[in-house]
Amino acid sequence: MKKVILITLAMLMTASAQASDLLVLLSQNTTTKKHIELLIEQLPKLEAGSHITVLNAKDGHTVAKLSLPKNTRLHQPRALFNANQNAIAALMQFVQNPKDEAGLNLPSVLGEVARYHRRYTDILILSDIRFNLEEGHYPADTNLFALPARGDFGTRGIGERLKGKRIHWLLPQGFDDARYGENVQRFIHLYLARQSAELVSFTHDKAVVMQRLQQNAAPLPMTYTISEAMTSTAPSHPTYLQLGIGWQAAGIDLDIYALIKGETLPVFYANSQTVRAQHFKDIVTGSSGTEQFEIIRYLQDVDICTVIVGVNFYRGIAPDGVKATLKAQYGNKQYQHDFTFTAHQGNQGKDSIAVLRENQPSTYTHRFALSDTLFKQECQ
C-alpha cells in the first residue's frame, strides 16, 4: 500500500495541472482498500497547493487530507510521502476495519458537505448505493416531497443546498438487473437535482469516471420528471394492503402509522422504508378544498387481521376538531372509516407510538385495529 502511494505521489509531481481541490466520500467496507488504491493511483493530478479531502461516507467525518505542497522542491516522491504520512496512516487504518454495514448514508453525509465543505465543487463518491428496502426495490418519487427531517430523501426547503456541486459516482460493480439500475440512477439524479447539484457520472467504469472528472465533463442531461402519483416501486400485486388518511382542513397536519402485531417500530414518516412497507407523501398541511391522502403501502402480503393503524393530530389549531377518513385497499375492494379528533390542537406526535403499542387512550392519536374496524367481517 505504501509503495502504491509513493508511486502516485511521484505521478502528481510530474503531471500537468488539471484539477484543484477534491472531496471524496469513501465507504468503510470490504471494497475500501480497492477504492483507496484507486484514489491514490487514478485521481486527477493536483495543482500545487491543492488538497484531496476524504470523508467517511457513513457520517461525514474527515478520514484524511492529502496535499501537494506549493513548494515544488517538495514534490520529490519521498518528500511528498513524508508530507502526507499522517494522512496515509489514517487511510491505512480506515482500510483495516472494513464494515459491511458502514456504507453510504447519502442524505446525512451530503448535509455535512453542505454545512462544512462548501468550497469544494467536485465530489467523488466511492461507494455502492443501498436502500433500506426489500431487495429489488427503490424509493418512490413521493419521498422527495418530504421535509428532510421527516424522510430520508426529503428535499423540501433545501432546493439550493448543493448548488454548484458536481457529483462523480464510482460504483464498486454494475447492477445485475439493468432496469433496476436505471431506476436507481433516475432516483439519485432527481434527488441531487432537487438540491441544485449536477450528476456528472454514475457508473462502475473507473476509467469513465476519472476521465470525466479530469476533463471537467458536462453533467449528465436531466431527462426525468418527478411523478407525484403515489405508486409503489414494488412489483404490483392485487392483494397487497394499502392504507391512507385524508382530511380537508387547511393548516392541519395529520400523520398515519401502521404496525403489525409483534413489531416494535411502526411505519410512518420518520421510518418510511422497511422490508414490508413504505410510507408515501408526508402531507404537512391539509387542504380546504380537494381531499389529499397520506399513504402507507405494503410491499408484500401481510395478515390484515394483525395490522394496527394510528393517526396522530401532529400540528395545527382546530377549535371545532378535525374530521378525517381512514381508507384501505385490499385486493379489489376498498374500505372507508370516518372519524373525528376532539382535540383542538396537535401534540407533535408525542404519544403516537405509545398509543399504537399499548392502546393508551388519547384525544390526539386514534388507534384502529383493522380486525375491529375496516376488516371486521373478513377477520371474524
N, C-alpha and C positions, 0 to 999 in steps of 0.2 A: 504493500500500500504506500509506504514512504517513497519507494522508487518511482511509482506512478506519479506521485505528487511532485517529486523533484524534476522529473522529465517535463511535466506540464508547465511548471514554473519557468523552465528554460524556453518553452514554446512561447509563453507570454512575453518573454524578454525580446524575442526577435520578430514578433508578429506586428503587422500594421494595425494601427488603432482603428477599430470598427465599432466598438460599443463602449459605454461607460458603466455606471453602477447597475448592478443586477440584484434583484431579490429572488431568493429560491425558497419554495415551500417543499420540505422534504419529509416524507413519511418514515416513521420508525418501525419497520417491519422486515420481513425476510428479503426484500428487494433493496434494502437501504445501501448495502455495500456496492451493489452494481450501480446504483444511482450516484453514489459519491464518486466512484471511478469515472462515470460518465461526466459528472460535474467537473472533475479535475481535468479530464482528457479532452473534452469536447466543447467546453464553454467558449463563447466568442472572446477574442483577445481584448484585454482591457486597455484603456488609456492609462498612462502613468498617473498615479494618484487616485485611481478608482477602486471600488470595493465590490466583493461578492458577499452579500449577507445571507446566511442560511437560517431559516426559521423552522422549528418543529411544526409540521403541518397539522398536528393534533391540537395544539394550544397556542401557537404563535410565539412561543418563547424563542429567544435567539440561541442558536446552537453554536455558530461560529461566524467569523468575519474574515475573509481572505482579502488581501490588499496587494496592489502593485505600487511600490513607493514612487514618489515623484522624482527622487534622485536616481537617475539612470545608472549610476555606478553601483547601485544595489540590485541591479537586475540580473546579476550572475546567479545561476541556479542555486548554489549553496547559500548565498546571501538571501535570496528570496525564501528559501526553506526556513532559514533561521528567523526571518522577519515574520513568518506565519506559523511558527512552530506551536504556539498556543492554540491557534485555530485548528491546525491539523490534528493535534492531540484531542481536541473536543470532538472533531468529526470521527476520529477513530473510536473514541469512547461511545459515541452515538451508534456506531456500527455494531459494537459488541453486545448490545442489549436489544435485539430485534423483538418486536411485539406485534403479533398479527392483529391484535385488537387496537393498536395505537396508530390507526391510519389517519386519513384526512377528515378533519371537521371543517368543511368548507365555509359555512356561514360564520363560525366563530373566528377562524383564522383570517378571513377577509375583513372582519370587523377590526381585528388587531392591525391589519395592514392599513386600513383607512384611518385609524387613530394615530398610529405611531410611525408609519413608514410612508408618509405622503410624498416624499421627494423622489421615490422610485417610480419609473414609468413601466419598465419591463419586469414582469413577474413570471418566473419559470416554476411550474408545478410538476414535481416528480412524485407521482402517486397514482394509485388506482382510484376509482370512484365507486363508492358503495352507498347504498341507501338502507335505512332501517326498515326494509320491506321483505316480503317473501321473494325468493329468487325469481328473476324474470320480470319484476315489477319496477316501476319508476314513479316519481311523484307526478301528480296531475297538475295542470296549469293553475288550478284554483289555489294551490299553495302560495303562489306568487303574490296574491292579493292581500295576504295577511300582514299584520304588523310583525316585524322581526321578533319581538318579544313573545309573540303568540303563535309562532310557527317557524320551523327550522329554515324554510326557504321563503319566508315572508319578505317582501321588498317595499311595502307601503311606507312612504315617508323617507326613503333613502335613495331616491332616484339619481342623485349625483354623488353618492358615497365613493364610487371608484372612478370618477371622471378622469380621463386621461391615462388610465391603466391599460396596458396591453398584456393579455394573458397568453402564455405559451404552455400548453399542457402535453407532457410526455407520459403516456400510459405505459405500464410495465409489459402489457401484452394487448393484443386486439380482442375484440368481442367474438365469442363463438357464434352468437346469433347476430348477424349483421343488422337486421331490422331493429333489434333491441338496442344495439349500439347507436344507430341513427337517432332513435328516440331519446336516448340518454344525452347525446350531443345536443340535440334540439333543446332539451330542457335546460341544460347547463348554459347554452348560448343565450336563451331567453333570460335566465336568472342573472347572468352577468350584464346583459344589455339593459335590463331594468335598473341597473346601478351605474349606467353610463360607461361600463368597461367594454373593451374590444377583445374578442376571442380571435387570436391570430393562428393558433394551431391546436388541434385536438386529435392526436394520433399516437400510435406506438412506434412509429418510424422515427428513430432518433436523428437520422440524417436530415429528414424534412424539418423537424422542429428546430435543429441547430442552424440550418441554412436560413430559415425564415427569420430566426432571431437575429443572426448576424447581418442579414441584408435589409433589416427593417421592413419586412414584407407588409403589404396591405392586409388588414384584417379580413377574416372570412366574411362573406356577404351575409347580412341578416335577411333571410328569405322566409322567416317564420312569423306567424301571427299567433297571439295568445287566444285560446278558446276559453270563454267564461262558462261554457257548458260544464255542469258538474258530472262529468263522465268518468268512469273508473279507468285506471290504467291497467287493470287486470283483465284477462280474457272474460268475455261476457258469459254469464251463466244464469239461467232463468230462475234458479231457486235461491240465489244469494240475497241476503237480507239488506235492505236499505232503510235507514231511518232519517227523518228530517223534522225540524221545528220551523214554524212560520209564525209571524206576528205582524200586525200593522199598527205600529206606534213609533212615530219619529223620535229619535233621541234615546231609544231604549235598546239596550244590548242584552240579549239572552244567549245562553250557551248550552249546547247539548253534550251529554256524556253518555257513554254506554259501557257496560261491564257485564261479562259473563260470570255466572256464579263460580267461585273458585279463583278468579283472577283478583289481583291486588291493586292494579292500576288501570283506570278506565281509559278508553279512547276519547280524547277531547282536543281542544285547540292546542294545548301545550304538550300533548302526547299524540301527535297527529298521524304517525305512521307506525303500525305494528305489523306483525306477521299476519294477523287475522283481519285487520280492518284499517280504514283510512278515513280521516276527518277532512272534509272539504269546505272551503269557502267560509271562513270565520267572518260573519256579518256583525259588525260592531255597532250598527245603528239600524233600527227598523225603519220602515217607510210608512208614510201616511197615506200612500196610495197602494200600488201593487204589492201583494204579499210576497216576501222573499223566504227562501228556505236554506237553513244551515244543515248540512248533511253528513251522516256517517254511513259509509258503505262497507259491508263485509266483503272480503276478498276470497272467502272460502265458505263452505256450508257450515252452519252452526245450528245448535239446538235452540230454536226460537223460544222455547219454554224456559230457558235458563238465562235469558237476556234481561238485564235491568237497565232502564234509561233514567237519567237525571236531567232536569232542565233548571238552570240557575238564572235568576234575575241578577245579572252582573252589574249593570250600570244604568243610571237614568232616574228621572223623577216621574212618578205616576200617581197623582192624587186619587184617581179612580181605579187603580190597579191596572194590570195588563192582561189582555186576553190573548191566548196563544193556541196553536194547534200542533199536536204530535201526529205525524204521518209515518206510515210504513208501507213498503212494497215488498212482497214476498211471493215468489212465483208469478203468476199472472194476476194476483189480487192486490188491491190497495186498501189500506185501513186508515182510519182517522179517529182521533180523540181530542176534543176541545177541553181546555182547562183555563183557569184564571189565577193570576197572582194577586193576593190581597195586600202584599207589601207595597208600600208607597215609594220605595227607592231600592236600588240594588245594593248588594253587600260584597261585590267584587269576588264572588266565588269562595268566600271564607269557609262555608260549611258544606260545599257541594260534594266533596269526596266522602266526608263523614256521613252525610245523609245517604249517599249511594251505597256505601258499605254496610252501615249499621241501621239504616232505616230510622234515623232520628227525625222527629217532626220539625218542620221548618216552614216559615212563610216565604223564604227566599229561594228554596230549592224544592221542586216537585220530584218525587220518585215514583217510577212506574215499573212494576214487574209485568212484562209483556204477557205472561201467562194469566194475569188477572185483569188485563185491560184489552189491548188490541187483539191478542190471540187467545182470548178466554175459551172460545169454542174449540179451537184447534188443540188446546192443551188439556182438555178435560180427560 
